[in-house]
Amino acid sequence: MDTIQLQIKDLAGFISEEDILRQSAQAAACNQALYDGTRDGNDFLGWVTLPTSITDQSLRDIEDAATVLRTRCDAVVVVGIGGSYLGARAVIDALSSSFDWLQAKEARKNPVILYAGNNISEDYLYELTHYLDD
């Protein structure tokens, strides 16, 4: 397990060192629980051990799924709200060109990524289903 270090010298005037240090035991317990997976929500902590815990087979499976999406799909719809949407969007935005979706269909290397669930506008959902109709 990695150790978290906190530099508190620049906090003087905002919060006392004593107040911060008083919380150190709880912070250490929370950090330990994060790595042990002993608190509520522990089934959502797979990211803690990435990338060291991912297997070569898992990487091949991901690459195979990406190949299928690239060769068979013009669009992929990510459905989710909150973390389900934002996590996917952050990764997609970080790993792709911001303007890939503007490329002509023939020049585009990847499907267009669309989102549903993050916007409750009936106009948006109508336009999305109309776009996906064919």
N, C-alpha and C positions, 0 to 999 in steps of 0.2 A: 504494500500500500504506500502511496506517495504521501508525503507530509505537506500540509498547507502551512505556509508562513504568512503572517500578517504584520505588515509594517505600520505602526500606529503613531509614529512621531508627528506626522502631518495632521493628525486629528485633534491636536491640542487646541483648546478653545471651543471645540464642538462637543466633545465627550471626554470624560476623564479616563485616564489609564486604568483606574480602579474599576470603573464600570465595564470597560472592555474585558479586563482580566477576569472579572467576576463571571463572565459568560464563557470562559475558555473551556471549562469542563463540559458544558453542554455542547459547545461547538465540536469538541473532540469526540463526544459520544455520537453526535449526528454524523460526523465524518466516518466514524467506525461503522455505523449502521448503514451508511451509503455503500460501503465496500462489502459489508457482510450481507446486505439485503435483508435486514431484520426488522424493517419498519413497514407500515402500510404503503402500498404502491410499489413494493419491491419487484413486482412482475414487469415494471416499466424501466428497469435499470440496466438493460442489456448494453447500453451505450458506455457504461462505466469501464468495461474491460476492452472496448474496441480501441484500436484495431487488432490488438494482440490475440483476441479470442476467435477471430474469424478464420475459418478453415479454407484451404484451397478449393475444396468442393463447393463451399458456399459462394466463393468468388466466381467460380465457373458457372454456377447456377444463376447468379446475378447477370453475368455477361451473356449467358444464353437467353435469358428473359429480355435483356436489352436488344439483342439481335432480332428476336421475334418482333418486338415492338417497332424497331426501326424498319423492318422489311414488310410488315403487314399492316401497319397503322398509319393513317394520316394525322390522327389526333388521339391524345390520351387525356382522359378526364380524371383529375384528382378530386375525390369527394371527401370533404371533411371541414370541420370548424375548429377554431382555436389551435391547439398544438398539433392536431392531426393535419390541418391545412398548413400551418406555418412551418412546421418541421420539414414537410415535403417541399414546400416552396423555397425555403432557405437552401436546401441541398440542390434543388433543381437550378435555382438562380446562381448558386456558387459554381456549379459545374458546367454551365452552358453559356452560350453567347446570349447576351441580352437581346439581340435583334435577329436571332435565328428564325423566329416565326415570321419575319418580314421577307425572308428569301422566297423566291419563286418555288413552287411546289417541286419542280424538277431539280432544283439546286439544293433544296433543304436536305440535310443529313438525318435529321431527327423529326419525329412527329411533333406537331404543335401541342403544347401542354395547355390544357384548359382547366378551370377550377369550378367546382359546384359545391354549394354548402356554405361557402364563405361570404356569399352575397344573398340576402333574402329578397332582393328585388324581383318581383314577378316578371318585369320586363327583361331583366338579365337572364332569368331561367328560360323564358320563352325564346329569347334570341339564341341561347345556348342550344336548346333542343332543336330549334329551327336549323341552326348551323350543322348540327349532327345528323339531321334527318336523312341525308343521303350517304 
